[in-house]
């Protein structure tokens, strides 16, 4: 591949709203030694893509570019330092952008050989959020079978994956969401119980857990959920902070952590991408196993063709979308 090749893509020419995206082409740069070029078969569509387009993402993306941070496809070529995948292998990859295109370039350390038992479309839909949830549950929270897990934002991408993966690991799962429709989705995904945020949250949650507090809390929400959930940790409980979709950044009283030997832990997927690639690869193997087992089976909306992506991104931005979306370009 030369630096002058171009690829069909959904192009963000100027930061703004998803409606401003258009079909076009982007230049592909030359492949580096530790990279993989992929013919994209499916690419996830997520809220992070909306943030990229609006120029609100923590990593800035110079225009023109294509959004899309997770893909499944066939390897076209590999850099000279890549040995774990080869041309024509089907792989799943994390990206920093560029997934909403016919071809993409990924770091070799973030490219994983996809088992034949895994559906490519479903894998592309769930890859990044499933890896986030899996590492939060296992590496950070050290979840063990039989423990009780409370998942905030349980109808979002990370939340649904945390519900299903915690259940797959043998935990009792209590889901929390903003309304009954989202609670129903979490129950369908495998939650043992679900409740809506609001008054008496702690008492209602305890009532769903035999009168006890929980062992692990997975929180991609922050805000009012965190204020209520912070007091729901049992002895030696672990609270994993993943994000602040609810808008507010929580604080935690150190005395309440001390008196019950509780812990609050941060988790960002980027750390594992940059600093712990072996942990990331091991988590990917478990996620693929869960996908092959049917353990990650929440609704996926499939968009045929890149032209349909902006409308879905608008739905996601307006919090009107449930489940996950994926485009087959």
N, C-alpha and C positions, 0 to 999 in steps of 0.2 A: 504493500500500500504506500502510495506517495502522499506528500503533504497537500497535494492539489486535488484529491478526490473529493467529491461532494456526495451527500446522502439526503434522501427525502426525509423531511422532519416536520413537526409542528413547531413553528418558530415563534419565539418571543423576541420581537424586534425592538420593543420599547417596554419598560416596566409599566404595569397597570393591572387591568382586570383580565381574567381568562378570555372574555369575549374578544379581546384584541389579538389573540393568537391567530396565526394563519399558516396554511400549508405552504411549504417552500423547501429550500435546500440549505444545508450547512456544510462548511468545509470540515473534513476530517484531517486531523494532524497525523504526522507519522507516528507509528507505534513505538513505544519505548521498550527497553529490554524486559521490564517487569510488568508488561501489560498484555491484555487479550482483546482482540477485536471480535465482536459478536454480531451475528445476523439475528436481529431481534424477532422473536416469535410472539412474545407477550410482554407487556410492561405495566407495572402497577400505576394507579392514579391515586394520589393522596392529598391530604391537606398541606403537607410540606410543599407539594408542587405549586399550590396556590400562593404560599408564602414566597417561593422563589419568584414567581411572576410579578408579585406585588413589591418585590425588593424588600421583603420583611424577614427573609430567612437569615439565620445567624451567619451562614456562609454566603457571600455575595457572588452573583452570577452576572458577568458582563454580557451585555447584548451584542449581537444576537446569540441566542442559545435555545436549546430544547430542554424542557423540564423532564422529570422522570428519574427516579432514584433506585429502581429495582427492575431487573429484566430476567427473562429466560430466553435462551436462544441457542443457536449452533455456533461453535467457534469457527471463525474464518481463518484467523492467523494468530500466532503467538510471538511474543518477543523472545529474544535469544536466551533469556534467563528463566523461561517458564518451562516446567517439565511435568506438572501434575495434570495438565489438560493438553489436548492436541486438536488440530483441525477436525471438524465434524462432530466432536463431542458436544452433547447437550449439557449446558451449564446454567446455573442461576448466579446472578451477580448483583452486588450492590454498586451503585454509581453515586457521583456527586451531582450530576445532571446528565442530560443527553439520552435518556431512555425512550423518550417519545419520538423515535426516529426508526428508520429501517435498519441502521447499524449503529453500534455504540462501542466505546472503548472503556474497559474496566481494569482496575488493578488486579493483578494475579492473586494477591492475598485475599481479595474480596470476591473471588470467582470460585464456585464450588461445582464439582461434577454432580449432575443431577441423576439420582437413581431412576431406572426405567419405571418403577412403580409409582413415581410422583407425577401427577398431572401438571403439565407445564403452565397452563393458564392459572390454575389455583395457586401454584407456587409463586408465580409472579405477583399475584394479588397480595399474598400474605408475607412475603419474604422479610421485609425490614421490620414490620411490626411483630412478627412471630419471633424473630431473633431478639428483639428488644424484650419481649415478655419472657422468653425462655431464659435469657441471661439474668433478668431481674429476679426470677423465681429461684434459679439454681445457683448461680455464681454469687449473687448479692444476698438473697434471703436464705439461702441454704435450706430450701423447703424439703421436708420429709413427709412421706406418706402418713395420712391420718391427721395432719395439722389442718387448721381452719384458716382459710384465706379470704380476705375481703378485697374485692376489686372495685375501685372507683372508675367512673367513665366506662362502664362495662359494655356499652353498646358501640364504643369507638373501636378503631382498629387494634390498638394495643390492648384495650380492655377485653375485647372478644377473644383475642389470642391468650391473654392471661387466664381468663375463665376456662378455656378449653385445655390449655396446657397444664394448669394446676389440677384440673380434674384428671387428666391423663397421667399425672404424677401421683395420683392417689390421695389428693387433698379433698377436704370438704370446702366447697366454694360458695361464697355469698357475694352476689353481684349488687352493685348500687348504680343507679342511673337517674336521669332527670324526670322521667315520666314512665307510665305503665307500659307503653308500647316498647320502649327501650328495655325495660325489665323483662318483658315477654321474649324479646330477641335474645337476651342473655340466658334466660331459662331454656329456650330452644337450643342454645349453643352448649348447654350442659351444666349451667349453674344449679346447685342444689336448692338455692333460695335466692330471692331478689327483693330489693326494697328501693323506694323512691327517696331521694334526699328530703330533708325537712325536719320539722319538730319531732323531738323524741327519738332522734336517729339512733343514739347509742342503745337505748332500751329496746327499740324494735330490732336492731341487729342482734343484740344478745338473745332476744326471744327466738330468733331464727337459728341460734347456735347453742341451744340447750342452756341458756342463761349465762353463758361464758363469753368473755372477750375472745378475740381472734389471735392467732399466732403470727400471721403475716398480713400486711396491707400493701397492696400495689396501687400507687396513686399517680395517674397521669393528668389529674385534674387540678389539684390545689384548691384555692379558694375556700368556699363554705364547706365543701366536703372534707378538706383537711382539718378545719377547725373542729368538726364533729368527730372525725375518725381518729384524731390523735389520741383520744382517751380510750380507744377501744383495743389497745394492745394488751395482751395477757403478759404474764411473767415471761421474760426472755423474748418478747415479741420483736419483730423486725418490720420497720416501716420503710418502703422503698419509694423514693421520690423520682418520678420519671418525667413529669412535665407539669405545665400550669395552664391547661386548656380552659380552666374555669376563670382565669384572669388574675387571681390573687396568689401571691407567694406566701406560703405558710411559715410560721415560726413555731418552735417546739420548746416547751419548758424543760430545762435541764433537770430540775428536781424530779419531774415525773418520769424522765428517762432513768434516772438513777435508782429510784425506790423500787422499780420492778425489773431492773436489769434490761431495759429496753434499748433498742438501737434505731437510729434514723440513718438511712443510707441513700446516697445519690446514685443514679445510674444513667449514663448516656452511651448510646451505641458507638459513637465516634471513638471513645476511649479504646474499645475493643478492636475497632478497625485500625487504629493507629498504633496501639501499644500492646495488645494481646491477641494477635491473629490466631494463635493456636486455640485459645478459648473460643473465639468467634467460629473457627472451623468446626470445633467439637459441638458447639451449639447448633450449627447448621446441620450436622449429621442427625442430631436429635429432632430438629424441626422436620427434616425430610422423613424421618421414621414416623413422626406423628402424622404428617400428611399422607404417607402411604397407608397408615393404619386407619385413616378416616377420622382421626381425632381433631383435625382442624377442618371443620365442615360448616362454617357459617356462610350466609349468603354472599355470592359474588356476582356482580353485574358485569357482563362482558360487552365491551364496546367494539364494534367492527369498524376499523378504520380510524385514522388519527383525527379526521374532521369532526368526529363525535365527542372528542375529549373535552373541549371547552365547556360544553353544556353540563357535563358531569362535574367538572371542577366548580362551576357556579353552584350546583346543588350542594357539593361538599362545603363550599365556603359559607353557604347560608344555613348550614347545619340541618339540611333537609334530607340528607342521604344516610341510609342505614346499611351496614355491611361494608364490603370492599368493592372496588371497581378495578377493572383491568382492560387495557386496550390491546387488540390484536391488529398490528399496523398493516 
